[in-house]
Amino acid sequence: MQLRYAFRLYPDATQQAALARAFGCARVVFNDAVRAREDARKAGQPFPTAGQLSTRLITEAKRTAERCWLGEVSAVVLQQSLRDAESAYRNFFASLKGARKGPKISPPRFKSRKDARQSVRFTANARWSITGSGPLSLPKIGAVKVKWSRTLPAVPTSVTVIRDAAGRYFASFVIDTDPDADMARMPETDRIIGIDLGLTHFAVLSDGTKIDSPRFLRRAEKKLKKTQKELSRKQKGSKNRAKARLKVARAHAKVADARREFHHQLSTKLISENQGIAVENLSVAGLARTRLAKSVHDAGWSSFISMLEHKAERYGRTLVKIGRFTPTSQTCHACGAVDGPKPLNIRAWTCAACGTVHDRDINAAINVKTAAGLAVSACGAPVRPGAIPAQREEAGSHGFPTGNRAA
């Protein structure tokens, strides 16, 4: 299983200039590849192959006066930019044929130097190195200072240097993990839990535990409003506007980082304490079109469920997602009677069939667990066939905490 480990970089002024050149060269090669394929399409000719593009856009381009500055950066960066263009076209054609899951995607577009996020990738051929717990040595950039927050579990296969919208630099390492070692470090347990996600409480567990929603965006709205107002009053194209834009980006990054840390801490805690987990497959896109859109996005349910998915696969746990149309809030978990829909302001109700008094969220969490078939499953028993696909994203959990540091 492949994971990404991200660490903060602190390049000096010279290294920032070198990284800016690398970002620019990779962007130019990507745009040249898109332009070459578009010209071939309009002329009715076959698309140029990856080898032909590499020869024309990198090897031969370096000998011309217009593109001689491509030699100032590592050739691996340029080759990886071509691979990104090929991957973008491959995904586009797969989407047209229906072979790719999810909504239809558009063809690759030209990258802009004004994009807030820039990145370059170095593979093993680039001969980058890590000197113990010291700096990260990158070709034609130098030894960049790294804030090592943890130890890498294995030797990375590649590293991607990223500059985000807030002007921060990160090194994202791709690691091939050992499944047996990951499962061995996870404590054994036979607990099974159902989770009901909501807005009043972020999550309510079937054992009665209620986890409050931190509402990071709502708490930061006052500061975000102030920084956005300052940005709107700056003249477009001025240096003051660029500074104000950076302040807005940093304020939003702080909210996103806090939310991501909360999701990582909670998902790791649930995975480490439970062998089986059941959640509801919510339609976040549909809920985001209602009057609760801001609160739905603030909760970040999709990101949290994705973390549960790839951590469950990594550590040998079972995760089951039930259908979104299952009437978990209408069904009495004691007798199974369906009592009909109820408005959101009703948080407790009494079953007309058996007289049991229910807390709405706890009852829904128990029904989620029952609908998933986990209520009678043995420890470690497979609940559904097939493995859960892991999401390749930034791994951010530090061990197995017992509390929420972000809150």
Secondary structure, DSSP 4 states (H G I P E B T S, - for coil): -EEEEEEEEE--HHHHHHHHHHHHHHHHHHHHHHHHHHHHHHTTPPPPPHHHHHIIIIITGGGSSSSGGGGGS-HHHHHHHHHHHHHHHHHHHHHHHT-S-SS--PPP----TT-S-EEEEEEGGG--EE-TTSPEEETTTEEEEEE--S--SS--SEEEEEE-TTS-EEEEEEEE--HHHHHHHSPP---EEEEEE-SSEEEEETTS-EEE---HHHHTHHHHHHHHHHHHTSPTTSHHHHHHHHHHHHHHHHHHHHHHHHHHHHHHHHHHH-SEEEEE---HHHHTTSTTHHHHHHHTHHHHHHHHHHHHHHTT-EEEEE-TTS-TTTB-TTT--B-----TT--EEE-TTT--EEEHHHHHHHHHHHHTT-TTPPTT--SSSSPPPPP--EE---S--SS-S--
